[in-house]
């Protein structure tokens, strides 16, 4: 949406009178992303959606009003690259496994989701790892968690998955090049960069032939001749979706030559790509811009442990922004903890990115890359009421996330003892269950398990 139109809508919202909003935040500094920042204004929420945003006071009725004087409200944050949820993707049986779905391996009660909410994240692209040329399909999730509800407010992955208009789970395809997917054992994995590109190119050529067979099975009237359909191949099916523009490639790549290889393959097979990490992106910014690729950059990596990351620089997002590349930052959680996501954007500003670009890099731009910007990414009426309440400016080192709302529901509250643990605790904080020790109580009390005396035990506490 053009900025001037967004400004008009925000201004108009200040005159809206709701019949009865569910929840209204008042007296806050508001960063709507689309449109100018509002020094003192309100956000009204009804049925889980944003009803109105504007300056001054809210003139309608409200079931609940929260005074946010001295606070800052902005949209819930969007992370385009995360590994929370105890994910597992492809295995060692082969280097290219695009048919694998990370959605089948996510623990929705993993403590990582609590930490993400503590950092203000509300929408995330959860990805398998980068140890394969393709380790499988990513999944886009909305953190519909409620810490006051049993089981952390969710039951299954279905409760947090984004779905498209056809009811299909939304996600991209994780791919990688460079040293991560290389092996030196002479097996099916590549040992060189050239071999890696060869394997990827070969698989896309197979997928192109697979798509041709699918096309040939469609009759002139649009019906499908099942006798002409090829045997279903989940790997080729995923790559065909990529080439049809139905699935975005999220590509791990660091070195400048690896980045160019990805762009070459994207052009050859016509797929949309978001380049992830791009430690050397500052060296080939013009080439990335010319290719029309998007970038999800990492601000803090491991240059001491990964040779490819030695070129990582704080000024890369700013250089890419000035070159005309749509650029976001990401956590790669656990590489960067989700709770300090806003710090990455602040570092990008320190490196020369504009404040506007940095704000969008954790909200709207990420939503656009995940094709969920019609639902989230800005405080725009009719969008989902995903928002965060901050203690101060989002890029101040002193600022903390005080509350996170998802579709109008409070999902994180720093004032709550349990949520505060998620915000401040170390590794393993806010784990979701106590360890289960089989027969431990019986053993410690009687020295027996199932009536059988354990060797070296006589009575409680007498074991070795």
C-alpha angles and dihedrals in degrees: 000000000000111000094237091055091048089051091052091051093049091049091048091050090065089069096048117114114202120209090225122337118202094224135005127191111204140189094019132136101245128208103190093174090217103069133008124316114265117225095206122004149117142259118208121200128196128174092350094306135099108260101178142353123191151131125276122013132337112247099194133085121269135191089216132015124193119197107220099179109161092015133109124225123198136154120288111272123258119214114197096192126039139138101199121134099060091276127194126188134162121002136214096280094093145351099241119050108152092156092069113102118211087200087076092062107043123119103211091195093057113132089236089078091058091051091048091054089048087058093051096255115148104161125040141178103220111202138187116238132282100243092104135055082241119006096178147273122328124219129221112221138187113214098234092169126145115192091200093058127082113267091018090292099292134085106189142359087266089070093063104030121112113232129201126228090277092053094253121140111258122231145121135235121267115221132167143187136179122062100328097078094038123107131185098206098094091244130125093296118091121258096197139036091247092054091048092056090045092055093048093047091049092052093050089051088054089050091050090055090047090053091050089057091049090051092048090056092061114093125217091260091055096255120129125240101216091196090066097049117109120236108278113265114185094199094052091041091059093048090048088054088052092052091047089055093246096116127039120224112233101199126197107214133149116166121073094240091049090051090054091049090055091050090050092053092045090054093045095052099028101237131149112243137192109199111220127208097353096185088176094040091116089065095056103028094129092050091051090049093048090052091052092233124153125227135220103189131198117220101191120035136147108278090161093057105029117052092203091062097057090101096056110130136179091228096059096095090049092049091049092046092053090048089057098255118144100237136186134172125232141193104227080203120237089031086061117016114244089229091070098043092123089056089065091057090047089054089051089056089049087054094053107275114138120252089241091052092048092050091051091044091071098035129017100019092052091047089052092052090053093043092238097109091111087067108031144007100080139048093248123147112262094024121112113283095244107148143142132220112218129194091227145334111348093234099048116108087222095057122103133187106252099180138006121201125194117194088342095307122117106245099166131024118178089203089064112092095225094046091047088057089054090051098047108021126103131238110330094019114154095014110184103233142019117257112268116224112191112233092347097135093047092048095049093046102043107009087238136101116204089348093304119122110237116227113258094019130102107157138352111310095009097106124115 
